[in-house]
Amino acid sequence: MEDVVRNNIERFSGFAGLYDTYRPEAPDAARAILIAYLGHRPDTVIDLGSGTGLSTFPWRHEARRVIGVEPNGDMRAQAERRARELGADCVAFVPGLSTSIPCGDATADLVTCSQSFHWMDPLPTLREVARVLKPDGVFGAYDCDWPPSCCRDADMAYEELLQMAEDAIARYVPKQEQARKWPKEKHLEHIRASRCFSFAKEVVFHVEKRLTPEAFIGIALSQGQVQTALQRRLPGIEEALCAFESRIQRAFGGEEKPVWFSYRLRLGVKGEATAN
């Protein structure tokens, strides 16, 4: 398990700036939904796997204190730089793992995982989340589907690039050096199985943005499997990336296009175990 944790952390090294530039911020709807189930504005929010702070900084408008927990040094350094630029005094970033959160018992009103819960061992993580949550506190793990929805040609090109990168990693990277993902479709099942939450459900919503072809390409480049293949110079990845960029430019016709990000938010309210 130590190798898995290390590989998952190191997967995000070396491209924090690109990630911060192109990945979307946490959507307003996710915050609104979590606050609705909490029942009041949060005093303290803990954001697990906070990365470069894209999912952390928006909470500074809602909470008195926001703590981003991020084990990857490159990602955390980028977040700290941005915090200084924003003057976000109520936001702090700390090193830590989801199974050993550096916060006291019953500290947080909300604990969130944005695009990150699938990198964490779910049941030990959920037990630790329950420890740091206040009574009736809320845990929320939310992810958007990849690729985002644009048009047939762009979606197909994106899917093929991701699959090519995944296949190259499986073929050329030793198993003991590969990262491990837990299936996102089991997030809700794991929340319920933990028996730490009295209520759990899934909420689905989407966000529309207008993107240039360069921004759409940048999002694909920010995907971990693409970066792993590029950083390791795996066979075929450079050619696949050039072909992908050409296909996206043609699909967009040099103009902005509407792009839809489809989100799935799985939440749990801390309490005695009950049937859901």
C-alpha positions in Angstrom: 0.0 0.0 0.0 2.9 2.4 0.6 3.9 2.0 -3.1 0.3 2.8 -4.1 0.2 6.0 -2.0 3.6 7.1 -3.3 2.7 6.5 -6.9 -0.6 8.3 -6.6 1.1 11.3 -5.0 3.9 11.4 -7.6 1.5 11.1 -10.5 0.8 14.8 -10.1 4.4 16.1 -10.0 5.8 18.4 -12.7 2.7 20.0 -14.2 1.1 22.0 -11.4 1.2 25.2 -13.4 -0.5 23.6 -16.4 -3.1 22.0 -14.1 -3.8 25.3 -12.4 -4.2 27.1 -15.7 -6.6 24.8 -17.5 -8.6 22.8 -15.0 -12.0 24.3 -14.0 -12.5 25.7 -10.5 -14.9 24.0 -8.2 -18.4 24.8 -9.5 -20.7 27.1 -7.5 -23.4 24.4 -7.6 -21.2 22.0 -5.6 -20.8 24.5 -2.8 -24.5 25.5 -2.8 -25.6 21.8 -2.6 -23.2 21.0 0.2 -24.2 24.0 2.2 -27.9 23.1 1.7 -27.3 19.7 3.2 -25.3 21.2 6.0 -28.1 23.6 6.8 -26.0 26.6 7.5 -22.8 28.4 6.2 -19.7 26.5 7.3 -17.2 27.8 9.8 -14.4 25.4 8.8 -14.0 23.5 5.5 -11.3 20.9 4.9 -10.5 20.2 1.2 -8.8 16.8 0.8 -6.5 16.3 -2.2 -6.7 20.1 -2.7 -4.1 20.2 -5.5 -3.4 23.7 -6.7 -6.3 25.1 -4.7 -8.9 25.2 -7.5 -11.4 23.5 -5.3 -10.2 25.3 -2.1 -10.1 29.0 -2.8 -13.8 29.4 -3.7 -14.7 28.3 -0.1 -13.0 31.5 1.3 -16.2 33.4 0.4 -18.3 30.9 2.4 -16.2 29.9 5.5 -14.2 31.5 8.2 -11.4 29.0 7.8 -10.4 26.8 4.9 -7.7 24.1 5.0 -6.4 22.4 1.9 -4.7 19.0 2.6 -2.4 18.1 -0.2 0.5 15.6 -0.1 2.1 16.6 -3.4 4.7 19.3 -2.9 4.5 20.7 -6.4 0.8 21.1 -6.2 0.9 22.5 -2.7 3.6 25.1 -3.7 1.4 26.3 -6.6 -1.5 26.7 -4.2 0.5 28.6 -1.7 1.8 31.0 -4.4 -1.8 31.6 -5.5 -2.9 32.2 -1.9 -0.3 34.9 -1.5 -1.4 36.5 -4.8 -5.1 36.5 -3.7 -4.4 37.6 -0.2 -6.4 34.6 0.9 -5.6 34.9 4.6 -8.3 32.5 5.7 -7.0 29.7 3.5 -4.1 27.4 4.5 -2.5 24.5 2.8 -0.9 21.7 4.7 0.8 18.4 3.8 -1.1 15.3 4.8 -2.8 12.1 3.7 -6.6 11.4 3.6 -6.0 8.6 6.1 -4.2 10.8 8.5 -5.7 14.3 8.3 -3.6 16.8 10.3 -6.7 18.3 12.1 -8.3 17.6 15.4 -11.5 15.7 16.2 -14.8 17.4 15.2 -12.9 20.3 13.5 -14.8 20.7 10.3 -18.4 21.5 9.2 -17.6 20.2 5.6 -14.9 17.9 4.2 -14.7 17.9 0.4 -12.8 15.9 -2.2 -12.9 17.5 -5.7 -11.6 15.2 -8.4 -9.6 13.4 -5.8 -11.5 10.7 -3.8 -10.7 8.0 -6.4 -7.0 8.4 -5.5 -7.7 7.5 -1.8 -8.3 4.2 -0.1 -12.0 4.8 0.6 -12.9 3.1 3.8 -9.9 4.3 5.9 -10.4 7.8 4.4 -14.0 7.9 5.3 -13.4 6.8 8.9 -10.8 9.6 9.2 -13.2 12.1 7.5 -15.9 11.1 10.1 -13.3 11.8 12.9 -12.6 15.4 11.8 -16.3 16.2 11.0 -18.5 17.9 13.6 -21.8 16.2 14.4 -24.1 16.6 11.4 -21.2 17.7 9.3 -21.1 16.8 5.6 -18.7 15.0 3.4 -18.8 15.6 -0.3 -16.8 13.9 -3.1 -17.5 15.4 -6.6 -16.0 14.7 -10.0 -16.7 15.7 -13.5 -16.9 13.1 -16.3 -14.0 13.0 -18.8 -14.0 14.1 -21.5 -16.2 17.1 -21.1 -19.0 17.3 -23.7 -18.4 19.4 -26.7 -19.2 17.7 -30.0 -18.7 14.2 -31.5 -15.3 14.8 -33.1 -13.8 16.6 -30.1 -15.1 14.0 -27.7 -13.9 11.1 -29.7 -10.4 12.6 -30.1 -10.2 13.2 -26.4 -11.3 9.7 -25.5 -8.8 8.2 -27.9 -6.0 10.2 -26.5 -6.8 9.1 -22.9 -7.1 5.5 -24.0 -3.8 5.6 -25.9 -2.1 7.0 -22.8 -3.7 4.4 -20.5 -2.6 1.6 -22.9 0.9 2.9 -23.1 1.2 3.1 -19.3 -0.2 -0.4 -18.9 2.3 -1.7 -21.5 5.5 0.1 -20.7 5.4 1.2 -17.0 6.1 -1.5 -14.4 3.1 -2.4 -12.4 4.7 -1.5 -9.1 5.3 2.1 -10.5 1.7 2.6 -11.7 -0.9 4.7 -9.8 -4.1 3.1 -8.5 -7.6 4.5 -8.9 -10.6 3.3 -7.0 -13.8 3.3 -9.2 -15.8 6.6 -9.0 -19.0 4.7 -9.5 -18.6 3.1 -6.1 -18.1 6.3 -4.2 -21.7 6.3 -2.9 -21.5 2.6 -2.1 -18.3 3.2 0.0 -19.9 6.2 1.8 -22.8 4.0 2.9 -20.6 0.9 3.6 -18.4 3.0 6.0 -21.4 3.3 8.4 -20.2 6.7 9.4 -23.0 8.6 7.8 -26.8 8.7 8.6 -27.7 10.0 5.2 -26.1 9.6 1.8 -27.0 10.4 -1.8 -25.8 11.3 -5.3 -26.6 14.6 -7.0 -25.9 15.1 -10.7 -25.6 18.5 -12.4 -23.7 20.2 -15.2 -21.8 23.4 -15.9 -21.5 25.1 -19.3 -18.4 27.0 -20.3 -17.2 28.5 -23.5 -13.7 27.4 -24.4 -11.1 28.0 -27.1 -9.6 25.0 -28.8 -6.4 25.8 -26.8 -8.2 25.6 -23.5 -9.9 22.3 -24.5 -6.5 20.9 -25.4 -5.0 22.2 -22.2 -7.6 20.3 -20.1 -6.7 17.1 -21.9 -3.0 17.8 -21.2 -3.8 18.2 -17.5 -5.0 14.6 -17.3 -2.6 12.5 -15.2 -2.3 9.6 -17.6 -1.4 12.0 -20.5 1.3 13.7 -18.3 2.6 10.3 -17.1 3.0 9.2 -20.8 4.6 12.5 -21.8 7.0 12.7 -18.8 8.1 9.1 -19.4 8.3 9.6 -23.2 6.3 6.5 -23.8 6.2 5.3 -27.4 3.5 6.9 -29.5 2.4 9.6 -27.1 4.0 12.6 -29.0 2.4 11.5 -32.3 -0.9 10.9 -30.6 -0.8 14.3 -29.0 -0.1 16.1 -32.3 -2.9 14.2 -34.0 -5.2 15.1 -31.1 -4.3 18.8 -31.3 -5.0 18.9 -35.0 -8.4 17.2 -34.6 -9.4 19.6 -31.9 -8.5 22.6 -34.0 -10.6 21.3 -36.9 -13.5 20.5 -34.6 -13.5 24.0 -33.1 -12.9 25.7 -36.4 -10.6 28.2 -34.7 -13.5 29.6 -32.6 -14.9 29.2 -29.0 -17.4 26.4 -28.5 -19.8 25.7 -25.6 -18.5 22.8 -23.5 -20.5 21.0 -20.8 -18.9 19.6 -17.6 -21.1 16.9 -16.1 -20.6 16.5 -12.4 -21.5 13.8 -9.9 -21.5 14.7 -6.3 -21.7 12.0 -3.6 -22.4 13.3 -0.1 -22.8 11.9 3.3 -24.1 13.5 6.5 -22.3 12.4 9.6 -24.4 10.5 12.2 -25.5 7.1 13.5 -25.7 4.4 10.8 -29.1 4.0 9.3 -30.4 2.3 6.2 -30.2 4.6 3.1 
